[in-house]
Amino acid sequence: MDNKQEQIARIIAVDKRLRKQIADLYYMIKESDNPSEFIPLLAEHVNIMVEMIEDVRKPR
């Protein structure tokens, strides 16, 4: 496997783990006594992702 394929495989593997962790977090929040108190936490994660998207869009 060449370097680019290895890089893509590693990214996909991390993405799968991250998606699982996000789903686990979501279900833990939903099962909590007051899910709405975690909205700021979720919003912070969204903000991080938006910043990452904006950074990736920048020309190199």
Steps between C-alpha positions, in 0.01 A plus 500: 500500500643838406528796734180669377296182543644449849414858591144457374464171689620663823260792456208263439592295808513810720172623350328172588621519860400865525150432367456223758615730778267778382208256498593381851516861621163577343330204666656584836374857470152386394482262798612764750256669735522831315627460142455869419775597744747338258404720204803728558726194492350384171520853360868512589559182300314649203710814525820294496384318186406826325845640578659184361295524179595865456867416554494213249332722241786751513733474203838349579 
